Amino acid sequence: METAELSKYDKLVNKSTGHYKAFLYDCDGTLADNMPAHALTYIKVAADNGVTITGEIIDELAGWPVPAVVAEINKRYGSNMNPEEFAEIRQKLYHDEYINHITPVEHVVDHLKAHVGKVRIAVVSGGSREAVEKTLNILGIANLVETLVCAGETPHGKPFPDPFSAAAQKLGIEPKDCLVFEDGDPGVQSAIAAGMDWIRIDQLY
């Protein structure tokens, strides 16, 4: 029966016990329930450029830096949108019209709060620092996060190891002692490449 099953929060706690000294959380889709809003901004800006896309490609590439997503859209759809310009317009649209409507992914935010002071806490995101900082403020957890690594702050973004490796280095924690919380394949690939254990928060069994 559903009622007899462990809650998502309890499952998360059970899976994250062990030797870990740092928890590294993705932001969009992991701490913040904002992926639908992000998808809508991509769809809107693409449409304004005469390109019709669906949210599926955005879900598939969750965690990639925006210019890289746009480059992939161009490749698949034969379009020639300027990735940097697209990213700037999309960021403004998200920041002005969508960001204030985000809600927390409750079991993940509760997990982060419960472990403050027990392990080191970082947020590693493919979003801009401005957007991530505002998101964490809206969620009420900005003051609980020790370190942020955001888009453009490492040589390569997810799925490369650079973002998570940079967070571990900032915290002074070995990769093997870090546990990553993610909701997408690129983030998981990044964690694996960085030599870290990981949990898909959307696939708790």
Backbone as CSV, one residue per row, in Angstrom:
resi,resn,N_x,N_y,N_z,CA_x,CA_y,CA_z,C_x,C_y,C_z
1,MET,0.845,-1.196,0.000,0.000,0.000,0.000,0.885,1.252,0.000
2,GLU,0.415,2.307,-0.651,1.164,3.552,-0.739,1.473,4.118,0.640
3,THR,0.475,4.041,1.549,0.644,4.637,2.867,1.709,3.922,3.690
4,ALA,1.989,2.667,3.380,2.973,1.905,4.134,4.397,2.153,3.639
5,GLU,4.533,2.791,2.495,5.851,3.031,1.925,6.548,4.193,2.635
6,LEU,7.854,4.165,2.604,8.613,5.280,3.137,8.346,6.527,2.302
7,SER,8.362,7.670,2.956,8.208,8.931,2.231,9.462,9.179,1.389
8,LYS,9.352,10.088,0.420,10.511,10.431,-0.404,11.636,10.984,0.464
9,TYR,11.264,11.753,1.489,12.280,12.307,2.383,13.021,11.180,3.110
10,ASP,12.284,10.217,3.641,12.909,9.102,4.356,13.802,8.284,3.425
11,LYS,13.349,8.080,2.195,14.161,7.340,1.225,15.462,8.094,0.944
12,LEU,15.353,9.419,0.838,16.526,10.248,0.577,17.509,10.158,1.739
13,VAL,16.993,10.225,2.954,17.842,10.118,4.139,18.532,8.761,4.172
14,ASN,17.783,7.701,3.905,18.356,6.350,3.940,19.475,6.171,2.922
15,LYS,19.278,6.764,1.740,20.264,6.604,0.671,21.500,7.486,0.875
16,SER,21.388,8.485,1.738,22.492,9.441,1.886,23.281,9.259,3.186
17,THR,23.003,8.191,3.913,23.783,7.927,5.121,25.122,7.307,4.728
18,GLY,26.119,7.505,5.586,27.421,6.922,5.293,28.556,7.847,5.645
19,HIS,29.626,7.726,4.857,30.880,8.411,5.181,30.948,9.841,4.641
20,TYR,29.889,10.309,4.033,29.956,11.568,3.279,30.240,12.785,4.160
21,LYS,31.082,13.661,3.632,31.433,14.888,4.345,30.837,16.127,3.683
22,ALA,30.305,15.964,2.459,29.706,17.093,1.743,28.555,16.616,0.882
23,PHE,27.489,17.401,0.865,26.352,17.166,-0.015,26.330,18.284,-1.055
24,LEU,26.307,17.903,-2.330,26.307,18.848,-3.442,24.979,18.726,-4.179
25,TYR,24.171,19.767,-4.102,22.833,19.734,-4.688,22.797,20.518,-5.993
26,ASP,22.181,19.926,-7.006,21.781,20.690,-8.183,20.666,21.637,-7.738
27,CYS,20.380,22.658,-8.534,19.334,23.619,-8.151,18.030,23.379,-8.909
28,ASP,18.036,23.654,-10.199,16.801,23.577,-10.993,16.334,22.130,-11.137
29,GLY,15.137,21.856,-10.680,14.578,20.519,-10.768,14.956,19.626,-9.602
30,THR,15.922,20.053,-8.803,16.361,19.262,-7.644,15.930,19.930,-6.354
31,LEU,16.353,21.163,-6.144,15.872,21.938,-4.995,14.624,22.736,-5.355
32,ALA,14.601,23.238,-6.578,13.495,24.089,-7.028,12.651,23.386,-8.084
33,ASP,11.351,23.400,-7.899,10.434,22.797,-8.871,10.157,23.824,-9.964
34,ASN,11.163,24.050,-10.802,11.064,25.124,-11.796,11.390,24.690,-13.214
35,MET,11.543,23.388,-13.445,11.871,22.945,-14.794,10.773,23.263,-15.810
36,PRO,9.489,23.133,-15.452,8.454,23.536,-16.421,8.579,25.006,-16.825
37,ALA,8.894,25.863,-15.857,9.060,27.291,-16.167,10.254,27.512,-17.084
38,HIS,11.352,26.816,-16.810,12.526,26.934,-17.678,12.188,26.474,-19.096
39,ALA,11.477,25.360,-19.209,11.119,24.852,-20.533,10.281,25.865,-21.302
40,LEU,9.347,26.503,-20.607,8.482,27.499,-21.255,9.283,28.678,-21.798
41,THR,10.331,29.082,-21.063,11.136,30.207,-21.549,11.922,29.813,-22.799
42,TYR,12.439,28.600,-22.837,13.132,28.127,-24.042,12.168,28.106,-25.230
43,ILE,10.983,27.550,-25.007,9.985,27.431,-26.076,9.595,28.807,-26.605
44,LYS,9.409,29.775,-25.680,8.998,31.137,-26.063,10.089,31.834,-26.873
45,VAL,11.328,31.796,-26.383,12.409,32.487,-27.090,12.679,31.823,-28.447
46,ALA,12.614,30.510,-28.494,12.794,29.808,-29.772,11.697,30.195,-30.750
47,ALA,10.458,30.237,-30.264,9.322,30.613,-31.121,9.499,32.019,-31.675
48,ASP,10.017,32.918,-30.833,10.260,34.294,-31.284,11.319,34.345,-32.382
49,ASN,12.118,33.274,-32.466,13.132,33.168,-33.517,12.665,32.276,-34.662
50,GLY,11.360,31.924,-34.648,10.801,31.122,-35.722,11.096,29.635,-35.636
51,VAL,11.487,29.164,-34.434,11.826,27.749,-34.252,10.838,27.142,-33.252
52,THR,10.169,26.079,-33.658,9.196,25.415,-32.788,9.832,24.196,-32.139
53,ILE,9.959,24.242,-30.805,10.518,23.109,-30.071,9.524,22.674,-28.995
54,THR,9.755,21.496,-28.437,8.934,21.021,-27.319,9.794,20.986,-26.062
55,GLY,9.160,20.758,-24.926,9.891,20.717,-23.671,10.748,19.479,-23.508
56,GLU,10.565,18.488,-24.382,11.290,17.223,-24.226,12.803,17.402,-24.347
57,ILE,13.243,18.224,-25.282,14.681,18.417,-25.463,15.270,19.151,-24.253
58,ILE,14.479,20.030,-23.631,14.948,20.757,-22.453,15.101,19.790,-21.284
59,ASP,14.149,18.889,-21.131,14.248,17.875,-20.071,15.455,16.967,-20.303
60,GLU,15.666,16.605,-21.552,16.778,15.712,-21.898,18.124,16.329,-21.552
61,LEU,18.238,17.627,-21.792,19.523,18.310,-21.617,19.582,19.080,-20.301
62,ALA,18.719,18.732,-19.355,18.676,19.415,-18.058,20.063,19.436,-17.427
63,GLY,20.488,20.620,-17.015,21.798,20.762,-16.380,22.863,21.327,-17.299
64,TRP,22.634,21.244,-18.633,23.600,21.835,-19.560,23.534,23.355,-19.453
65,PRO,24.648,24.042,-19.662,24.595,25.501,-19.776,23.696,25.898,-20.950
66,VAL,22.997,27.013,-20.809,22.021,27.425,-21.824,22.631,27.520,-23.228
67,PRO,23.794,28.162,-23.413,24.344,28.237,-24.777,24.567,26.856,-25.395
68,ALA,24.953,25.879,-24.575,25.168,24.522,-25.087,23.846,23.887,-25.511
69,VAL,22.783,24.168,-24.755,21.452,23.662,-25.124,21.027,24.265,-26.464
70,VAL,21.232,25.559,-26.615,20.840,26.246,-27.851,21.651,25.710,-29.032
71,ALA,22.933,25.460,-28.822,23.769,24.891,-29.889,23.230,23.526,-30.313
72,GLU,22.763,22.738,-29.338,22.208,21.422,-29.649,20.868,21.553,-30.374
73,ILE,20.054,22.534,-29.977,18.785,22.802,-30.674,19.075,23.173,-32.126
74,ASN,20.057,24.055,-32.327,20.434,24.447,-33.690,20.830,23.228,-34.521
75,LYS,21.580,22.345,-33.898,22.073,21.142,-34.584,20.913,20.242,-35.002
76,ARG,19.966,20.060,-34.100,18.870,19.123,-34.365,17.784,19.724,-35.252
77,TYR,17.585,21.030,-35.135,16.480,21.656,-35.863,16.939,22.436,-37.096
78,GLY,18.244,22.439,-37.338,18.758,23.154,-38.499,18.587,24.651,-38.395
79,SER,18.496,25.150,-37.169,18.345,26.592,-36.953,19.712,27.228,-36.728
80,ASN,19.751,28.546,-36.673,21.028,29.231,-36.474,20.904,30.342,-35.440
81,MET,20.213,30.050,-34.336,20.055,31.035,-33.269,21.396,31.281,-32.578
82,ASN,21.639,32.510,-32.187,22.868,32.870,-31.493,22.793,32.378,-30.043
83,PRO,23.611,31.398,-29.645,23.491,30.819,-28.307,23.632,31.823,-27.164
84,GLU,24.603,32.729,-27.282,24.826,33.697,-26.196,23.677,34.703,-26.115
85,GLU,23.213,35.150,-27.260,22.098,36.100,-27.295,20.824,35.435,-26.770
86,PHE,20.586,34.207,-27.198,19.428,33.441,-26.730,19.467,33.317,-25.208
87,ALA,20.640,32.968,-24.681,20.793,32.779,-23.234,20.473,34.059,-22.474
88,GLU,20.910,35.181,-23.008,20.670,36.467,-22.354,19.174,36.809,-22.345
89,ILE,18.511,36.616,-23.477,17.076,36.914,-23.579,16.272,35.956,-22.695
90,ARG,16.639,34.673,-22.734,15.923,33.676,-21.931,16.080,33.955,-20.441
91,GLN,17.301,34.343,-20.048,17.554,34.638,-18.641,16.697,35.808,-18.158
92,LYS,16.599,36.854,-18.986,15.796,38.027,-18.601,14.317,37.659,-18.501
93,LEU,13.832,36.876,-19.462,12.436,36.441,-19.450,12.139,35.626,-18.193
94,TYR,13.026,34.681,-17.880,12.833,33.839,-16.696,12.856,34.690,-15.430
95,HIS,13.833,35.579,-15.348,14.016,36.406,-14.154,12.851,37.369,-13.963
96,ASP,12.339,37.926,-15.063,11.277,38.943,-14.970,9.885,38.345,-14.797
97,GLU,9.625,37.187,-15.429,8.243,36.700,-15.494,7.980,35.369,-14.785
98,TYR,9.020,34.565,-14.569,8.768,33.202,-14.092,9.332,32.874,-12.709
99,ILE,10.448,33.464,-12.346,11.197,32.990,-11.186,10.435,33.113,-9.864
100,ASN,9.599,34.125,-9.741,8.886,34.320,-8.481,7.791,33.283,-8.230
101,HIS,7.503,32.471,-9.231,6.438,31.473,-9.095,6.969,30.080,-8.766
102,ILE,8.276,29.959,-8.570,8.831,28.641,-8.294,8.459,28.164,-6.890
103,THR,8.438,26.863,-6.722,8.162,26.260,-5.419,9.275,25.262,-5.106
104,PRO,9.450,24.902,-3.840,10.513,23.963,-3.495,10.157,22.523,-3.845
105,VAL,11.165,21.718,-4.124,11.004,20.271,-4.114,11.158,19.898,-2.641
106,GLU,10.025,19.731,-1.969,9.988,19.706,-0.510,10.965,18.712,0.118
107,HIS,10.967,17.465,-0.362,11.791,16.457,0.317,13.282,16.735,0.175
108,VAL,13.678,17.422,-0.911,15.097,17.737,-1.089,15.487,18.957,-0.255
109,VAL,14.646,19.984,-0.267,14.922,21.170,0.562,14.941,20.788,2.037
110,ASP,14.018,19.948,2.462,13.993,19.494,3.863,15.260,18.702,4.199
111,HIS,15.725,17.908,3.229,16.947,17.126,3.415,18.143,18.044,3.615
112,LEU,18.241,19.075,2.772,19.343,20.038,2.905,19.299,20.692,4.290
113,LYS,18.131,21.176,4.677,17.998,21.854,5.976,18.400,20.950,7.133
114,ALA,18.037,19.675,7.028,18.298,18.735,8.118,19.777,18.412,8.272
115,HIS,20.573,18.688,7.237,21.985,18.300,7.281,22.935,19.480,7.430
116,VAL,22.403,20.670,7.583,23.249,21.838,7.823,23.986,21.646,9.154
117,GLY,25.299,21.837,9.124,26.095,21.655,10.329,26.597,20.234,10.519
118,LYS,26.021,19.296,9.771,26.451,17.891,9.860,27.415,17.547,8.734
119,VAL,27.147,18.102,7.554,28.044,17.957,6.406,28.176,19.336,5.747
120,ARG,29.155,19.475,4.872,29.308,20.722,4.117,28.260,20.745,3.009
121,ILE,27.778,21.932,2.682,26.680,22.078,1.719,27.099,22.971,0.556
122,ALA,26.890,22.484,-0.673,27.143,23.300,-1.866,25.989,23.128,-2.842
123,VAL,25.805,24.121,-3.690,24.853,24.035,-4.798,25.643,24.195,-6.091
124,VAL,25.434,23.263,-7.008,26.166,23.231,-8.280,25.139,23.241,-9.400
125,SER,25.106,24.331,-10.167,24.015,24.529,-11.122,24.516,24.940,-12.496
126,GLY,23.740,24.571,-13.515,24.000,25.028,-14.877,23.364,26.374,-15.155
127,GLY,22.708,26.947,-14.142,22.080,28.262,-14.280,23.044,29.386,-13.936
128,SER,22.662,30.612,-14.268,23.497,31.768,-13.955,23.520,32.006,-12.450
129,ARG,24.585,32.628,-11.956,24.689,32.899,-10.521,23.529,33.794,-10.063
130,GLU,23.168,34.773,-10.863,22.063,35.669,-10.495,20.773,34.883,-10.274
131,ALA,20.461,33.979,-11.209,19.224,33.206,-11.105,19.274,32.228,-9.938
132,VAL,20.419,31.573,-9.748,20.545,30.593,-8.664,20.436,31.278,-7.308
133,GLU,21.109,32.409,-7.150,21.038,33.126,-5.877,19.610,33.569,-5.574
134,LYS,18.907,34.066,-6.587,17.528,34.491,-6.368,16.640,33.296,-6.042
135,THR,16.868,32.187,-6.732,16.092,30.973,-6.466,16.277,30.517,-5.025
136,LEU,17.522,30.467,-4.569,17.801,30.020,-3.199,17.199,30.975,-2.170
137,ASN,17.177,32.259,-2.496,16.529,33.236,-1.606,15.027,33.002,-1.537
138,ILE,14.409,32.753,-2.688,12.965,32.494,-2.724,12.640,31.233,-1.923
139,LEU,13.509,30.235,-2.004,13.306,28.985,-1.271,13.650,29.118,0.216
140,GLY,14.300,30.228,0.574,14.639,30.470,1.977,15.833,29.684,2.483
141,ILE,16.726,29.288,1.578,17.870,28.480,1.998,19.215,29.073,1.575
142,ALA,19.224,30.292,1.063,20.467,30.889,0.569,21.543,30.942,1.655
143,ASN,21.122,31.230,2.885,22.090,31.370,3.979,22.609,30.028,4.499
144,LEU,22.049,28.918,3.985,22.458,27.589,4.436,23.496,26.966,3.515
145,VAL,23.720,27.595,2.371,24.629,27.054,1.350,25.996,27.714,1.476
146,GLU,27.039,26.889,1.636,28.393,27.415,1.817,29.037,27.866,0.512
147,THR,28.785,27.098,-0.541,29.488,27.324,-1.800,28.537,27.171,-2.976
148,LEU,28.676,28.064,-3.955,27.920,27.985,-5.197,28.893,27.831,-6.367
149,VAL,28.552,26.957,-7.307,29.261,26.894,-8.584,28.184,26.971,-9.660
150,CYS,28.286,27.990,-10.508,27.217,28.254,-11.485,27.771,28.286,-12.907
151,ALA,26.878,28.494,-13.860,27.247,28.474,-15.282,28.359,29.474,-15.574
152,GLY,29.316,29.056,-16.384,30.385,29.939,-16.822,31.519,30.109,-15.831
153,GLU,31.433,29.415,-14.691,32.458,29.594,-13.656,33.522,28.492,-13.671
154,THR,33.363,27.535,-14.572,34.359,26.478,-14.767,34.618,26.336,-16.263
155,PRO,35.753,25.767,-16.650,36.059,25.641,-18.083,34.962,24.925,-18.863
156,HIS,34.367,23.903,-18.253,33.281,23.162,-18.895,32.145,22.992,-17.893
157,GLY,30.910,22.944,-18.400,29.759,22.694,-17.547,29.411,21.211,-17.530
158,LYS,28.324,20.868,-16.866,27.833,19.491,-16.911,27.545,19.133,-18.376
159,PRO,27.837,17.920,-18.832,28.144,16.691,-18.106,29.621,16.475,-17.789
160,PHE,30.480,17.486,-18.002,31.893,17.366,-17.635,32.022,17.435,-16.109
161,PRO,33.131,16.957,-15.557,33.276,16.921,-14.099,33.545,18.275,-13.454
162,ASP,33.905,19.260,-14.256,34.413,20.536,-13.733,33.565,21.176,-12.629
163,PRO,32.219,21.304,-12.796,31.445,22.010,-11.769,31.493,21.331,-10.398
164,PHE,31.304,20.016,-10.365,31.331,19.318,-9.078,32.746,19.270,-8.503
165,SER,33.737,19.114,-9.372,35.128,19.116,-8.914,35.470,20.463,-8.283
166,ALA,34.999,21.539,-8.893,35.263,22.877,-8.361,34.608,23.071,-6.998
167,ALA,33.391,22.567,-6.845,32.695,22.688,-5.558,33.440,21.942,-4.461
168,ALA,33.892,20.730,-4.768,34.643,19.940,-3.783,35.927,20.649,-3.389
169,GLN,36.590,21.228,-4.380,37.843,21.941,-4.112,37.580,23.155,-3.223
170,LYS,36.500,23.892,-3.506,36.160,25.061,-2.687,35.868,24.667,-1.245
171,LEU,35.221,23.516,-1.079,34.877,23.043,0.265,36.056,22.378,0.962
172,GLY,37.072,22.001,0.197,38.211,21.297,0.769,37.895,19.856,1.105
173,ILE,36.987,19.244,0.324,36.552,17.869,0.557,36.945,16.993,-0.641
174,GLU,37.438,15.804,-0.374,37.790,14.874,-1.444,36.532,14.424,-2.195
175,PRO,36.631,14.251,-3.523,35.465,13.807,-4.301,34.801,12.551,-3.754
176,LYS,35.586,11.598,-3.273,35.016,10.342,-2.767,34.152,10.549,-1.527
177,ASP,34.315,11.693,-0.880,33.529,11.991,0.320,32.349,12.925,0.030
178,CYS,32.085,13.154,-1.252,30.974,14.010,-1.668,29.827,13.156,-2.218
179,LEU,28.606,13.578,-1.930,27.413,12.934,-2.485,26.615,13.987,-3.249
180,VAL,26.295,13.664,-4.492,25.598,14.600,-5.389,24.114,14.257,-5.468
181,PHE,23.277,15.286,-5.459,21.828,15.136,-5.615,21.435,15.792,-6.930
182,GLU,20.863,15.003,-7.837,20.580,15.467,-9.196,19.215,14.988,-9.670
183,ASP,18.734,15.600,-10.765,17.477,15.158,-11.369,17.616,14.894,-12.859
184,GLY,18.848,14.942,-13.381,19.021,14.752,-14.819,20.280,13.982,-15.158
185,ASP,20.290,13.375,-16.330,21.429,12.574,-16.772,22.731,13.366,-16.891
186,PRO,22.717,14.590,-17.470,23.976,15.325,-17.565,24.632,15.567,-16.207
187,GLY,23.813,15.849,-15.183,24.343,16.063,-13.845,24.923,14.796,-13.253
188,VAL,24.251,13.685,-13.488,24.756,12.396,-13.007,26.079,12.060,-13.697
189,GLN,26.147,12.285,-15.004,27.388,12.035,-15.747,28.524,12.899,-15.204
190,SER,28.194,14.140,-14.862,29.180,15.061,-14.289,29.688,14.549,-12.947
191,ALA,28.772,14.066,-12.100,29.143,13.545,-10.784,30.045,12.314,-10.919
192,ILE,29.654,11.408,-11.819,30.452,10.191,-12.034,31.851,10.558,-12.525
193,ALA,31.918,11.479,-13.474,33.214,11.904,-14.022,34.086,12.555,-12.951
194,ALA,33.440,13.179,-11.952,34.172,13.831,-10.866,34.561,12.848,-9.763
195,GLY,34.138,11.587,-9.897,34.490,10.567,-8.918,33.622,10.601,-7.671
196,MET,32.363,11.031,-7.843,31.457,11.174,-6.705,30.272,10.222,-6.791
197,ASP,29.739,9.829,-5.631,28.491,9.089,-5.578,27.344,10.051,-5.854
198,TRP,26.194,9.519,-6.234,25.082,10.385,-6.626,23.751,9.731,-6.320
199,ILE,22.714,10.566,-6.241,21.330,10.125,-6.072,20.475,10.896,-7.050
200,ARG,19.626,10.195,-7.800,18.624,10.840,-8.641,17.392,11.078,-7.761
201,ILE,17.116,12.320,-7.447,16.028,12.620,-6.506,14.653,12.332,-7.095
202,ASP,14.596,12.193,-8.431,13.323,11.889,-9.092,13.151,10.389,-9.312
203,GLN,14.099,9.598,-8.826,14.035,8.140,-9.001,14.317,7.433,-7.681
204,LEU,13.586,7.822,-6.651,13.771,7.218,-5.328,12.912,5.967,-5.190
205,TYR,13.536,4.840,-4.937,12.798,3.583,-4.817,13.014,2.995,-3.430
